């Protein structure tokens, strides 16, 4: 399981902390999708501990506007988006 917590959303950039359980693939690629397409500009940095990583990505301009838009944080090797995991967080509403 991978749990994601919001750190900050400012100036069109979302930043969060991903915490990997002992059974989660820590070296797997993390990517973000919007309308089924991977978005560019996702960066992954080491977190405060070995089981944590900092995820940062720009929110696509098409996702900022009227309506509800969903971005999925995905981890290769896990069948579901991180957002479906217990304890996961949603991006803040803007």
CORLIN-V748638 format. One record per residue. N is the residue number from 0. RES is the residue in one letter. SS is DSSP state (a for helix, b for strand, c for the rest). OMEGA is omega as a letter, one per 40 degrees, with the letter a starting at -180 (999 if undefined). NEAR is the number of other ideal C-beta (glycine too) atoms within 10 Angstrom. Layout:
N,RES,SS,OMEGA,NEAR + N,RES,SS,OMEGA,NEAR
This chain:
0,X,c,i,16 + 1,X,b,i,24 + 2,X,b,a,18 + 3,X,b,i,23 + 4,X,b,i,12 + 5,X,b,i,13 + 6,X,b,a,12 + 7,X,b,i,11 + 8,X,b,a,15 + 9,X,b,i,7 + 10,X,c,i,7 + 11,X,c,a,13 + 12,X,b,i,13 + 13,X,b,a,20 + 14,X,b,a,15 + 15,X,b,i,20 + 16,X,b,i,16 + 17,X,b,i,22 + 18,X,b,a,17 + 19,X,b,i,20 + 20,X,c,a,11 + 21,X,c,a,7 + 22,X,c,a,7 + 23,X,c,a,18 + 24,X,c,a,12 + 25,X,c,a,15 + 26,X,c,a,7 + 27,X,c,i,14 + 28,X,c,i,11 + 29,X,b,i,19 + 30,X,b,a,16 + 31,X,b,i,22 + 32,X,b,i,14 + 33,X,b,a,16 + 34,X,c,i,12 + 35,X,c,i,6 + 36,X,b,i,9 + 37,X,b,i,10 + 38,X,c,i,16 + 39,X,c,i,9 + 40,X,c,i,11 + 41,X,c,i,16 + 42,X,b,i,12 + 43,X,b,i,14 + 44,X,b,i,9 + 45,X,b,i,9 + 46,X,c,a,15 + 47,X,c,i,10 + 48,X,c,a,9 + 49,X,c,a,9 + 50,X,c,a,14 + 51,X,b,i,15 + 52,X,b,i,20 + 53,X,b,i,15 + 54,X,b,i,21 + 55,X,b,i,15 + 56,X,b,i,22 + 57,X,b,i,16 + 58,X,c,i,20 + 59,X,c,a,17 + 60,X,a,i,8 + 61,X,a,a,9 + 62,X,a,i,18 + 63,X,c,a,10 + 64,X,c,a,8 + 65,X,c,i,5 + 66,X,c,i,5 + 67,X,c,a,6 + 68,X,c,a,15 + 69,X,c,i,12 + 70,X,b,a,19 + 71,X,b,i,15 + 72,X,b,a,23 + 73,X,b,i,20 + 74,X,b,i,22 + 75,X,c,i,10 + 76,X,c,i,10 + 77,X,c,a,16 + 78,X,c,a,7 + 79,X,c,i,13 + 80,X,c,i,18 + 81,X,a,a,22 + 82,X,a,i,15 + 83,X,a,a,10 + 84,X,c,i,18 + 85,X,c,i,6 + 86,X,c,a,10 + 87,X,c,a,17 + 88,X,c,i,15 + 89,X,c,i,10 + 90,X,c,a,17 + 91,X,c,i,9 + 92,X,c,i,6 + 93,X,c,999,10
